[in-house]
């Protein structure tokens, strides 16, 4: 996939959420924008029609050919559903997929008040987060993430499925699988496997069997970035123990990659555990002697 790159953004304040009640780094950007140039928080769709977002949005939206046969079959399935789309205008995957998602939903006649757009940041301490934290409790670690929820009782909605970053088959067919209640597992299966363990506290236990987990998730993990992303989200949410466990798991999956070691070191650095931080930064530097981040952090630890 294309990954995430910065585009210059015009600043817009977060829109107050007046719709129905809420249902409750893919890669590091290649350029750092001015802090006032990001779209963040709940936004009206009209925000995507302002420069410079309109250019990329309209280009993808107008160029996408909807699978009308499948979309027509979807029309009657949306009545009790609502959609949350978490994404970043700084992210290439979001710029590619979100216009397509919205065109399909338009084709299906889904009302605007059933669609909520939540724009996330890429910077700490709001990594993959909104300033007003609509993502909280939803385990968003790749963007875009489209969550479909169903009205079960009163104003209560429950998630029935999600599309993560890009479709498994096609957007239309993935939506059909979710809406029909078919077995569906989104992309980033290792992260999906770990999420229930994070929720029930298993990865908060330092005695967790990480070697056993490695055996289970090794066939599922997509690449080294998958768990780095998940760990970074946890770290930004100040779930430090869970973040450290996820990064540690990633060092076992990818022992010859420096980034998991750097992330693990940085977790302990932020906790003030200098010796552990030094150990993990040193491991990263041993793997990649020219790793500038590991060198910088080791130098700063020596100064301290």
CORGI-V157139 format. One record per backbone hydrogen bond with DSSP energy under -1.0 kcal/mol. NH is the residue of the N-H (numbers start at 1). CO is the residue of the C=O. E is the energy in kcal/mol with one decimal. If there is no record, write none. Layout:
BEGIN
NH | CO | E
NH | CO | E
END
This chain:
BEGIN
15 | 42 | -3.7
18 | 16 | -1.3
24 | 22 | -1.2
37 | 34 | -2.3
41 | 119 | -2.7
43 | 117 | -2.1
47 | 44 | -1.9
48 | 45 | -1.8
49 | 46 | -1.6
50 | 47 | -1.1
53 | 50 | -1.1
54 | 50 | -1.4
57 | 53 | -2.6
58 | 54 | -2.8
59 | 55 | -1.6
60 | 56 | -2.0
61 | 57 | -2.8
62 | 58 | -2.8
63 | 59 | -1.2
64 | 60 | -1.1
68 | 66 | -1.7
71 | 67 | -2.8
72 | 68 | -2.8
73 | 69 | -1.1
74 | 70 | -1.1
77 | 74 | -2.1
81 | 78 | -2.1
82 | 149 | -2.1
83 | 114 | -3.3
84 | 147 | -2.2
85 | 116 | -2.9
86 | 145 | -2.7
87 | 118 | -2.2
91 | 88 | -1.7
95 | 91 | -2.3
96 | 92 | -1.6
97 | 93 | -2.7
98 | 94 | -2.3
101 | 97 | -2.7
102 | 98 | -2.6
103 | 99 | -2.0
104 | 100 | -2.1
105 | 101 | -2.3
106 | 102 | -2.4
107 | 103 | -2.4
108 | 104 | -1.8
109 | 106 | -1.4
110 | 105 | -2.4
114 | 111 | -1.9
115 | 112 | -1.7
116 | 83 | -2.8
118 | 85 | -2.9
119 | 41 | -2.5
120 | 87 | -2.8
121 | 129 | -2.6
126 | 123 | -1.6
128 | 121 | -2.0
129 | 126 | -2.0
133 | 130 | -1.6
136 | 133 | -1.1
138 | 135 | -2.4
145 | 86 | -2.3
146 | 163 | -2.5
147 | 84 | -3.1
148 | 161 | -2.8
149 | 82 | -2.5
150 | 158 | -2.7
151 | 80 | -3.3
152 | 156 | -1.8
153 | 156 | -1.0
156 | 153 | -2.3
158 | 150 | -2.2
160 | 148 | -2.9
161 | 148 | -1.2
163 | 146 | -2.3
165 | 144 | -3.8
166 | 164 | -2.5
174 | 170 | -2.8
175 | 171 | -2.5
176 | 172 | -2.1
177 | 173 | -2.3
178 | 174 | -2.2
179 | 175 | -3.0
180 | 176 | -2.1
181 | 178 | -1.3
182 | 177 | -2.6
192 | 188 | -2.0
193 | 189 | -2.2
194 | 190 | -2.1
195 | 191 | -1.8
198 | 194 | -2.3
199 | 195 | -2.3
200 | 196 | -2.2
202 | 197 | -1.5
204 | 201 | -1.6
205 | 202 | -1.3
208 | 205 | -2.2
210 | 208 | -1.7
213 | 209 | -1.7
214 | 210 | -2.4
215 | 211 | -1.7
216 | 212 | -1.5
217 | 213 | -2.8
218 | 214 | -2.1
220 | 217 | -1.3
221 | 217 | -2.4
226 | 223 | -1.2
228 | 224 | -1.2
229 | 225 | -2.5
230 | 226 | -1.7
231 | 227 | -2.9
232 | 228 | -2.1
233 | 229 | -2.0
234 | 230 | -2.0
235 | 231 | -2.5
236 | 232 | -2.4
237 | 233 | -1.7
238 | 235 | -1.6
239 | 234 | -3.1
240 | 238 | -1.3
243 | 239 | -2.7
244 | 240 | -2.6
245 | 241 | -2.0
246 | 242 | -2.4
247 | 243 | -2.7
248 | 244 | -2.5
249 | 245 | -2.3
250 | 246 | -1.9
251 | 247 | -1.8
252 | 248 | -1.4
253 | 249 | -1.6
254 | 250 | -2.8
257 | 254 | -1.7
262 | 258 | -2.4
263 | 259 | -2.8
264 | 260 | -2.3
265 | 261 | -2.7
266 | 262 | -2.6
267 | 263 | -1.9
268 | 264 | -1.7
269 | 265 | -2.3
270 | 266 | -2.3
271 | 267 | -1.1
272 | 269 | -1.0
273 | 268 | -2.5
274 | 272 | -1.3
277 | 273 | -2.2
278 | 274 | -3.0
279 | 275 | -2.1
280 | 276 | -2.1
281 | 277 | -2.6
282 | 278 | -2.3
283 | 279 | -1.5
284 | 280 | -2.0
285 | 281 | -2.3
286 | 282 | -2.0
287 | 283 | -1.8
288 | 284 | -2.5
291 | 288 | -2.5
295 | 291 | -2.0
296 | 292 | -2.6
297 | 293 | -2.6
298 | 294 | -2.4
299 | 295 | -2.5
300 | 296 | -2.2
301 | 297 | -2.0
302 | 298 | -1.8
303 | 299 | -1.8
304 | 300 | -1.8
END
